[in-house]
Amino acid sequence: MSAEHDTSKWLAALDCDHETQVMRMQASYADLAGLPDEALQERLDAIIHTEYGLNDTALGALTAARLEAWLRLASVNVDGARRLGKAYDAVFARLPGAMEFRRAVAAQTFATRGLSADQRSILSDIIPGFSRFMPSTHRRPLS
């Protein structure tokens, strides 16, 4: 699977209902979790550039689906979800600040409207950078 294929799948998810977006992203994340580190970061870089090049409405929809997909992946493969979260943060560390700002806005908007405190805690555990975007709360690490 190439980076171009991954970004095509991401863009195709825009035309689906929310549940289908989540299922497709969860399947993609499960595939990505098995890649070597360099290939994983290369693919995530392409996906992130595609995602954060979208308008705010589309980015918001994909953010909601992405975070839900991560939660579902964590429920069956917490180590894979953590590996993806660390790789996602590593890619963002190399990107322009404007993309990080959009990431923060999209994550805060969805997380404060669509996630429970427990879900936010899980995401903070598997995606280290996620907690930077959330107001301080008690965070319960996964076992």
N, CA, C and O atoms as a DFTB+ gen file, in Angstrom:
572 C
 N C O
     1  1       0.858      -1.171       0.000
     2  2       0.000       0.000       0.000
     3  2       0.907       1.237       0.000
     4  3       1.821       1.332       0.819
     5  1       0.663       2.172      -0.900
     6  2       1.487       3.371      -1.015
     7  2       0.870       4.530      -0.253
     8  3      -0.299       4.497       0.132
     9  1       1.694       5.570      -0.043
    10  2       1.190       6.779       0.609
    11  2       0.065       7.388      -0.220
    12  3      -0.907       7.907       0.330
    13  1       0.196       7.324      -1.544
    14  2      -0.850       7.870      -2.417
    15  2      -2.165       7.105      -2.237
    16  3      -3.242       7.702      -2.233
    17  1      -2.066       5.787      -2.091
    18  2      -3.261       4.965      -1.861
    19  2      -3.915       5.349      -0.535
    20  3      -5.138       5.468      -0.454
    21  1      -3.098       5.542       0.507
    22  2      -3.634       5.930       1.809
    23  2      -4.384       7.251       1.734
    24  3      -5.471       7.380       2.297
    25  1      -3.812       8.239       1.041
    26  2      -4.477       9.539       0.963
    27  2      -5.742       9.447       0.125
    28  3      -6.717      10.141       0.412
    29  1      -5.750       8.609      -0.897
    30  2      -6.970       8.419      -1.692
    31  2      -8.078       7.825      -0.837
    32  3      -9.236       8.226      -0.945
    33  1      -7.718       6.859       0.019
    34  2      -8.718       6.256       0.914
    35  2      -9.242       7.304       1.893
    36  3     -10.433       7.322       2.202
    37  1      -8.366       8.169       2.376
    38  2      -8.783       9.216       3.317
    39  2      -9.776      10.158       2.641
    40  3     -10.814      10.489       3.213
    41  1      -9.452      10.587       1.422
    42  2     -10.351      11.496       0.712
    43  2     -11.665      10.815       0.356
    44  3     -12.715      11.457       0.374
    45  1     -11.624       9.532       0.034
    46  2     -12.853       8.802      -0.278
    47  2     -13.767       8.725       0.935
    48  3     -14.988       8.653       0.796
    49  1     -13.176       8.741       2.125
    50  2     -13.983       8.681       3.348
    51  2     -14.869       9.911       3.496
    52  3     -15.889       9.855       4.183
    53  1     -14.497      11.015       2.866
    54  2     -15.313      12.229       2.951
    55  2     -16.708      12.030       2.379
    56  3     -17.659      12.690       2.797
    57  1     -16.825      11.124       1.430
    58  2     -18.108      10.896       0.764
    59  2     -18.983       9.871       1.482
    60  3     -20.058       9.522       0.995
    61  1     -18.530       9.391       2.631
    62  2     -19.261       8.358       3.366
    63  2     -19.941       8.944       4.594
    64  3     -19.623      10.047       5.038
    65  1     -20.881       8.182       5.130
    66  2     -21.478       8.577       6.398
    67  2     -20.436       8.394       7.506
    68  3     -19.424       7.720       7.315
    69  1     -20.695       8.996       8.647
    70  2     -19.723       9.014       9.743
    71  2     -19.281       7.615      10.163
    72  3     -18.084       7.372      10.321
    73  1     -20.207       6.709      10.342
    74  2     -19.861       5.355      10.793
    75  2     -18.943       4.658       9.792
    76  3     -18.001       3.973      10.190
    77  1     -19.209       4.826       8.501
    78  2     -18.352       4.227       7.478
    79  2     -16.970       4.876       7.502
    80  3     -15.963       4.189       7.331
    81  1     -16.909       6.190       7.713
    82  2     -15.611       6.868       7.841
    83  2     -14.807       6.248       8.980
    84  3     -13.628       5.931       8.819
    85  1     -15.455       6.079      10.130
    86  2     -14.761       5.530      11.303
    87  2     -14.259       4.120      11.008
    88  3     -13.108       3.800      11.305
    89  1     -15.099       3.285      10.434
    90  2     -14.699       1.904      10.144
    91  2     -13.532       1.860       9.159
    92  3     -12.597       1.081       9.344
    93  1     -13.577       2.688       8.114
    94  2     -12.485       2.710       7.134
    95  2     -11.186       3.193       7.770
    96  3     -10.115       2.644       7.513
    97  1     -11.291       4.211       8.592
    98  2     -10.082       4.730       9.243
    99  2      -9.520       3.714      10.230
   100  3      -8.303       3.550      10.315
   101  1     -10.376       3.034      10.970
   102  2      -9.892       2.030      11.902
   103  2      -9.146       0.933      11.144
   104  3      -8.078       0.498      11.576
   105  1      -9.691       0.490      10.033
   106  2      -9.028      -0.542       9.229
   107  2      -7.694      -0.026       8.688
   108  3      -6.698      -0.749       8.700
   109  1      -7.673       1.217       8.217
   110  2      -6.427       1.801       7.722
   111  2      -5.393       1.911       8.828
   112  3      -4.222       1.593       8.618
   113  1      -5.818       2.362      10.013
   114  2      -4.891       2.481      11.139
   115  2      -4.346       1.119      11.551
   116  3      -3.168       0.997      11.886
   117  1      -5.188       0.103      11.529
   118  2      -4.715      -1.243      11.870
   119  2      -3.640      -1.684      10.880
   120  3      -2.646      -2.289      11.281
   121  1      -3.825      -1.390       9.591
   122  2      -2.813      -1.712       8.578
   123  2      -1.538      -0.907       8.810
   124  3      -0.436      -1.453       8.756
   125  1      -1.689       0.392       9.068
   126  2      -0.529       1.257       9.265
   127  2       0.284       0.843      10.493
   128  3       1.509       0.959      10.493
   129  1      -0.386       0.369      11.527
   130  2       0.300      -0.001      12.767
   131  2       1.321      -1.122      12.554
   132  3       2.235      -1.290      13.362
   133  1       1.170      -1.880      11.480
   134  2       2.097      -2.972      11.208
   135  2       3.300      -2.584      10.378
   136  3       4.160      -3.422      10.109
   137  1       3.376      -1.330       9.968
   138  2       4.489      -0.892       9.121
   139  2       5.736      -0.583       9.946
   140  3       5.635      -0.246      11.126
   141  1       6.919      -0.699       9.322
   142  2       8.141      -0.229       9.988
   143  2       8.046       1.286      10.233
   144  3       7.304       1.985       9.544
   145  1       8.797       1.777      11.208
   146  2       8.691       3.181      11.626
   147  2       8.809       4.179      10.478
   148  3       7.985       5.085      10.362
   149  1       9.816       4.024       9.637
   150  2      10.027       4.991       8.550
   151  2       8.851       5.010       7.580
   152  3       8.390       6.080       7.183
   153  1       8.370       3.848       7.204
   154  2       7.221       3.767       6.295
   155  2       5.963       4.317       6.959
   156  3       5.156       4.986       6.313
   157  1       5.798       4.034       8.245
   158  2       4.646       4.548       8.976
   159  2       4.641       6.073       8.962
   160  3       3.618       6.687       8.660
   161  1       5.768       6.682       9.286
   162  2       5.816       8.144       9.314
   163  2       5.648       8.740       7.925
   164  3       5.044       9.802       7.780
   165  1       6.171       8.076       6.908
   166  2       5.993       8.561       5.530
   167  2       4.512       8.565       5.147
   168  3       4.018       9.532       4.568
   169  1       3.819       7.494       5.468
   170  2       2.392       7.403       5.137
   171  2       1.573       8.399       5.943
   172  3       0.678       9.055       5.410
   173  1       1.885       8.510       7.242
   174  2       1.150       9.473       8.067
   175  2       1.396      10.899       7.598
   176  3       0.485      11.726       7.626
   177  1       2.608      11.193       7.172
   178  2       2.914      12.527       6.658
   179  2       2.012      12.853       5.467
   180  3       1.445      13.943       5.399
   181  1       1.880      11.920       4.539
   182  2       1.025      12.138       3.369
   183  2      -0.437      12.306       3.785
   184  3      -1.137      13.177       3.269
   185  1      -0.891      11.473       4.715
   186  2      -2.278      11.553       5.187
   187  2      -2.529      12.888       5.879
   188  3      -3.538      13.547       5.627
   189  1      -1.607      13.280       6.752
   190  2      -1.764      14.534       7.493
   191  2      -1.800      15.720       6.545
   192  3      -2.635      16.610       6.704
   193  1      -0.914      15.750       5.568
   194  2      -0.932      16.860       4.600
   195  2      -2.245      16.899       3.825
   196  3      -2.771      17.975       3.539
   197  1      -2.765      15.737       3.491
   198  2      -4.052      15.678       2.796
   199  2      -5.168      16.191       3.702
   200  3      -5.962      17.045       3.309
   201  1      -5.212      15.661       4.906
   202  2      -6.276      16.005       5.846
   203  2      -6.276      17.494       6.193
   204  3      -7.320      18.145       6.168
   205  1      -5.106      18.021       6.515
   206  2      -5.034      19.410       6.970
   207  2      -5.018      20.410       5.819
   208  3      -4.936      21.617       6.044
   209  1      -5.097      19.913       4.594
   210  2      -5.291      20.765       3.433
   211  2      -6.762      20.968       3.104
   212  3      -7.102      21.730       2.199
   213  1      -7.631      20.286       3.839
   214  2      -9.074      20.378       3.606
   215  2      -9.652      21.623       4.265
   216  3      -9.018      22.245       5.117
   217  1     -10.867      21.976       3.856
   218  2     -11.545      23.091       4.521
   219  2     -11.943      22.681       5.936
   220  3     -11.894      21.501       6.284
   221  1     -12.333      23.652       6.741
   222  2     -12.608      23.401       8.158
   223  2     -13.731      22.384       8.378
   224  3     -13.650      21.566       9.295
   225  1     -14.768      22.426       7.554
   226  2     -15.881      21.493       7.710
   227  2     -15.420      20.061       7.466
   228  3     -15.706      19.166       8.262
   229  1     -14.710      19.849       6.372
   230  2     -14.221      18.505       6.053
   231  2     -13.199      18.042       7.089
   232  3     -13.215      16.881       7.497
   233  1     -12.311      18.942       7.518
   234  2     -11.320      18.585       8.539
   235  2     -12.014      18.199       9.845
   236  3     -11.604      17.249      10.511
   237  1     -13.052      18.927      10.207
   238  2     -13.794      18.591      11.427
   239  2     -14.411      17.213      11.358
   240  3     -14.349      16.454      12.325
   241  1     -15.007      16.880      10.224
   242  2     -15.624      15.556      10.062
   243  2     -14.570      14.451      10.132
   244  3     -14.784      13.422      10.772
   245  1     -13.431      14.669       9.469
   246  2     -12.380      13.659       9.508
   247  2     -11.747      13.563      10.895
   248  3     -11.365      12.474      11.321
   249  1     -11.634      14.667      11.592
   250  2     -11.086      14.632      12.951
   251  2     -11.973      13.787      13.854
   252  3     -11.479      12.955      14.615
   253  1     -13.278      13.999      13.771
   254  2     -14.208      13.211      14.575
   255  2     -14.065      11.725      14.254
   256  3     -13.997      10.895      15.161
   257  1     -14.020      11.391      12.975
   258  2     -13.886       9.991      12.578
   259  2     -12.529       9.430      13.002
   260  3     -12.444       8.294      13.469
   261  1     -11.467      10.224      12.841
   262  2     -10.121       9.775      13.192
   263  2     -10.017       9.459      14.682
   264  3      -9.486       8.415      15.060
   265  1     -10.517      10.350      15.519
   266  2     -10.426      10.126      16.962
   267  2     -11.267       8.930      17.399
   268  3     -10.846       8.158      18.261
   269  1     -12.442       8.773      16.817
   270  2     -13.255       7.592      17.135
   271  2     -12.572       6.315      16.649
   272  3     -12.610       5.293      17.335
   273  1     -11.951       6.368      15.474
   274  2     -11.229       5.197      14.966
   275  2     -10.077       4.839      15.894
   276  3      -9.823       3.660      16.144
   277  1      -9.381       5.844      16.404
   278  2      -8.292       5.589      17.339
   279  2      -8.813       4.936      18.617
   280  3      -8.189       4.011      19.138
   281  1      -9.935       5.404      19.119
   282  2     -10.526       4.797      20.316
   283  2     -10.878       3.330      20.064
   284  3     -10.630       2.478      20.916
   285  1     -11.445       3.040      18.919
   286  2     -11.812       1.656      18.603
   287  2     -10.565       0.790      18.446
   288  3     -10.528      -0.344      18.922
   289  1      -9.552       1.325      17.780
   290  2      -8.313       0.569      17.629
   291  2      -7.712       0.286      19.003
   292  3      -7.244      -0.825      19.254
   293  1      -7.719       1.273      19.891
   294  2      -7.166       1.095      21.234
   295  2      -7.895       0.006      22.007
   296  3      -7.297      -0.670      22.845
   297  1      -9.182      -0.167      21.731
   298  2      -9.940      -1.194      22.458
   299  2      -9.536      -2.606      22.053
   300  3      -9.791      -3.551      22.799
   301  1      -8.914      -2.768      20.892
   302  2      -8.481      -4.093      20.439
   303  2      -6.967      -4.227      20.295
   304  3      -6.442      -5.340      20.277
   305  1      -6.256      -3.084      20.191
   306  2      -4.796      -3.109      20.000
   307  2      -4.206      -1.826      20.573
   308  3      -3.814      -0.931      19.825
   309  1      -4.142      -1.739      21.887
   310  2      -3.680      -0.502      22.526
   311  2      -2.234      -0.189      22.151
   312  3      -1.890       0.981      21.986
   313  1      -1.385      -1.194      22.014
   314  2       0.005      -0.931      21.644
   315  2       0.102      -0.356      20.233
   316  3       0.885       0.561      19.985
   317  1      -0.685      -0.891      19.319
   318  2      -0.707      -0.351      17.965
   319  2      -1.229       1.077      17.945
   320  3      -0.701       1.926      17.226
   321  1      -2.262       1.341      18.731
   322  2      -2.816       2.698      18.808
   323  2      -1.788       3.665      19.380
   324  3      -1.653       4.786      18.889
   325  1      -1.067       3.247      20.406
   326  2      -0.019       4.109      20.987
   327  2       1.100       4.359      19.991
   328  3       1.608       5.476      19.888
   329  1       1.482       3.335      19.267
   330  2       2.547       3.485      18.264
   331  2       2.128       4.498      17.194
   332  3       2.921       5.350      16.792
   333  1       0.889       4.400      16.741
   334  2       0.386       5.369      15.767
   335  2       0.350       6.770      16.353
   336  3       0.703       7.733      15.673
   337  1      -0.071       6.896      17.608
   338  2      -0.133       8.204      18.246
   339  2       1.227       8.863      18.343
   340  3       1.365      10.059      18.087
   341  1       2.225       8.088      18.710
   342  2       3.588       8.625      18.802
   343  2       4.112       9.010      17.419
   344  3       4.770      10.038      17.261
   345  1       3.819       8.186      16.432
   346  2       4.263       8.497      15.070
   347  2       3.548       9.744      14.542
   348  3       4.161      10.579      13.875
   349  1       2.275       9.866      14.835
   350  2       1.486      11.035      14.422
   351  2       2.099      12.305      15.022
   352  3       2.285      13.304      14.328
   353  1       2.409      12.251      16.319
   354  2       3.041      13.397      16.975
   355  2       4.411      13.690      16.370
   356  3       4.770      14.855      16.194
   357  1       5.181      12.645      16.050
   358  2       6.516      12.838      15.467
   359  2       6.419      13.540      14.112
   360  3       7.237      14.405      13.798
   361  1       5.427      13.169      13.317
   362  2       5.241      13.834      12.022
   363  2       4.872      15.299      12.251
   364  3       5.419      16.183      11.592
   365  1       3.958      15.561      13.167
   366  2       3.549      16.942      13.432
   367  2       4.695      17.794      13.959
   368  3       4.709      19.004      13.738
   369  1       5.645      17.194      14.646
   370  2       6.787      17.946      15.183
   371  2       7.631      18.554      14.065
   372  3       8.363      19.516      14.297
   373  1       7.535      18.004      12.865
   374  2       8.310      18.501      11.719
   375  2       7.506      19.455      10.832
   376  3       8.046      20.009       9.874
   377  1       6.237      19.647      11.138
   378  2       5.369      20.423      10.253
   379  2       5.256      21.875      10.702
   380  3       5.579      22.205      11.843
   381  1       4.797      22.740       9.802
   382  2       4.631      24.158      10.155
   383  2       3.636      24.356      11.301
   384  3       2.695      23.580      11.467
   385  1       3.862      25.402      12.078
   386  2       3.016      25.719      13.220
   387  2       1.556      25.910      12.852
   388  3       0.672      25.609      13.655
   389  1       1.288      26.405      11.650
   390  2      -0.101      26.620      11.235
   391  2      -0.875      25.304      11.189
   392  3      -2.064      25.270      11.508
   393  1      -0.203      24.221      10.793
   394  2      -0.877      22.918      10.767
   395  2      -1.130      22.431      12.191
   396  3      -2.181      21.852      12.469
   397  1      -0.187      22.658      13.087
   398  2      -0.367      22.270      14.485
   399  2      -1.525      23.057      15.100
   400  3      -2.288      22.517      15.900
   401  1      -1.653      24.317      14.731
   402  2      -2.759      25.134      15.233
   403  2      -4.094      24.568      14.753
   404  3      -5.037      24.454      15.536
   405  1      -4.179      24.217      13.489
   406  2      -5.418      23.626      12.972
   407  2      -5.724      22.309      13.667
   408  3      -6.884      21.995      13.935
   409  1      -4.677      21.537      13.959
   410  2      -4.850      20.285      14.683
   411  2      -5.458      20.564      16.062
   412  3      -6.396      19.889      16.484
   413  1      -4.920      21.551      16.743
   414  2      -5.410      21.880      18.087
   415  2      -6.873      22.317      18.045
   416  3      -7.677      21.879      18.868
   417  1      -7.211      23.166      17.104
   418  2      -8.586      23.669      17.008
   419  2      -9.548      22.519      16.689
   420  3     -10.599      22.389      17.316
   421  1      -9.180      21.692      15.715
   422  2     -10.055      20.575      15.330
   423  2     -10.225      19.594      16.489
   424  3     -11.338      19.142      16.759
   425  1      -9.135      19.264      17.172
   426  2      -9.212      18.310      18.279
   427  2     -10.025      18.879      19.435
   428  3     -10.871      18.185      19.997
   429  1      -9.776      20.131      19.793
   430  2     -10.527      20.746      20.898
   431  2     -12.014      20.811      20.582
   432  3     -12.855      20.493      21.424
   433  1     -12.323      21.221      19.374
   434  2     -13.723      21.368      18.989
   435  2     -14.456      20.044      19.105
   436  3     -15.518      19.970      19.723
   437  1     -13.894      18.996      18.512
   438  2     -14.571      17.708      18.566
   439  2     -14.546      17.130      19.971
   440  3     -15.566      16.642      20.459
   441  1     -13.397      17.179      20.623
   442  2     -13.260      16.536      21.934
   443  2     -14.185      17.153      22.973
   444  3     -14.744      16.440      23.806
   445  1     -14.350      18.451      22.932
   446  2     -15.195      19.078      23.944
   447  2     -16.672      18.896      23.636
   448  3     -17.506      19.017      24.533
   449  1     -17.006      18.610      22.397
   450  2     -18.415      18.424      22.027
   451  2     -18.819      16.968      21.914
   452  3     -19.965      16.618      22.196
   453  1     -17.887      16.111      21.503
   454  2     -18.284      14.760      21.143
   455  2     -17.683      13.634      21.946
   456  3     -17.982      12.471      21.676
   457  1     -16.836      13.935      22.933
   458  2     -16.178      12.865      23.670
   459  2     -16.437      12.974      25.169
   460  3     -16.538      14.068      25.726
   461  1     -16.540      11.821      25.796
   462  2     -16.668      11.796      27.257
   463  2     -15.292      12.042      27.881
   464  3     -14.271      11.998      27.194
   465  1     -15.281      12.298      29.178
   466  2     -14.016      12.486      29.901
   467  2     -13.156      11.223      29.798
   468  3     -11.938      11.318      29.646
   469  1     -13.776      10.051      29.878
   470  2     -13.009       8.803      29.752
   471  2     -12.396       8.664      28.362
   472  3     -11.249       8.236      28.233
   473  1     -13.140       9.017      27.333
   474  2     -12.600       8.934      25.973
   475  2     -11.444       9.917      25.793
   476  3     -10.434       9.579      25.176
   477  1     -11.588      11.124      26.326
   478  2     -10.486      12.103      26.243
   479  2      -9.255      11.589      26.978
   480  3      -8.127      11.796      26.532
   481  1      -9.476      10.921      28.100
   482  2      -8.365      10.360      28.866
   483  2      -7.647       9.267      28.072
   484  3      -6.417       9.221      28.048
   485  1      -8.403       8.405      27.434
   486  2      -7.812       7.341      26.619
   487  2      -7.010       7.948      25.475
   488  3      -5.884       7.525      25.211
   489  1      -7.583       8.935      24.797
   490  2      -6.862       9.568      23.691
   491  2      -5.588      10.244      24.182
   492  3      -4.572      10.212      23.487
   493  1      -5.619      10.845      25.346
   494  2      -4.414      11.468      25.903
   495  2      -3.342      10.427      26.191
   496  3      -2.148      10.713      26.102
   497  1      -3.771       9.230      26.533
   498  2      -2.828       8.147      26.798
   499  2      -2.211       7.609      25.515
   500  3      -1.011       7.333      25.482
   501  1      -2.995       7.454      24.469
   502  2      -2.465       6.840      23.246
   503  2      -1.870       7.847      22.268
   504  3      -1.056       7.474      21.423
   505  1      -2.259       9.111      22.368
   506  2      -1.719      10.158      21.494
   507  2      -1.122      11.219      22.422
   508  3      -1.839      12.111      22.875
   509  1       0.163      11.134      22.707
   510  2       0.745      12.051      23.687
   511  2       0.437      13.525      23.423
   512  3       0.192      14.276      24.368
   513  1       0.444      13.946      22.181
   514  2       0.179      15.347      21.860
   515  2      -1.257      15.774      22.096
   516  3      -1.530      16.969      22.207
   517  1      -2.173      14.834      22.174
   518  2      -3.587      15.163      22.333
   519  2      -3.838      15.922      23.631
   520  3      -4.649      16.848      23.659
   521  1      -3.160      15.543      24.692
   522  2      -3.409      16.174      25.990
   523  2      -3.023      17.647      26.003
   524  3      -3.538      18.407      26.823
   525  1      -2.131      18.064      25.115
   526  2      -1.773      19.486      25.029
   527  2      -2.963      20.346      24.625
   528  3      -2.997      21.542      24.914
   529  1      -3.931      19.741      23.961
   530  2      -5.068      20.500      23.439
   531  2      -6.250      20.533      24.393
   532  3      -7.222      21.249      24.150
   533  1      -6.182      19.774      25.466
   534  2      -7.324      19.641      26.368
   535  2      -7.101      20.415      27.663
   536  3      -5.975      20.539      28.144
   537  1      -8.205      20.936      28.220
   538  2      -8.087      21.540      29.554
   539  2      -7.632      20.470      30.538
   540  3      -7.909      19.287      30.341
   541  1      -6.943      20.876      31.586
   542  2      -6.471      19.911      32.582
   543  2      -7.645      19.166      33.189
   544  3      -8.616      19.764      33.652
   545  1      -7.532      17.853      33.175
   546  2      -8.520      16.977      33.788
   547  2      -7.771      15.782      34.346
   548  3      -6.591      15.588      34.054
   549  1      -8.438      15.006      35.127
   550  2      -7.829      13.769      35.610
   551  2      -7.701      12.821      34.424
   552  3      -8.676      12.587      33.711
   553  1      -6.521      12.282      34.210
   554  2      -6.297      11.356      33.100
   555  2      -5.996       9.973      33.665
   556  3      -5.109       9.803      34.501
   557  1      -6.740       9.011      33.196
   558  2      -6.589       7.620      33.634
   559  2      -5.851       6.858      32.550
   560  3      -6.392       6.688      31.458
   561  1      -4.604       6.380      32.815
   562  2      -3.885       5.628      31.789
   563  2      -4.532       4.268      31.540
   564  3      -5.175       3.692      32.418
   565  1      -4.344       3.779      30.327
   566  2      -4.853       2.449      29.996
   567  2      -3.992       1.401      30.673
   568  3      -2.808       1.631      30.923
   569  1      -4.575       0.262      30.967
   570  2      -3.807      -0.819      31.588
   571  2      -3.106      -1.622      30.525
   572  3      -2.403      -2.582      30.839
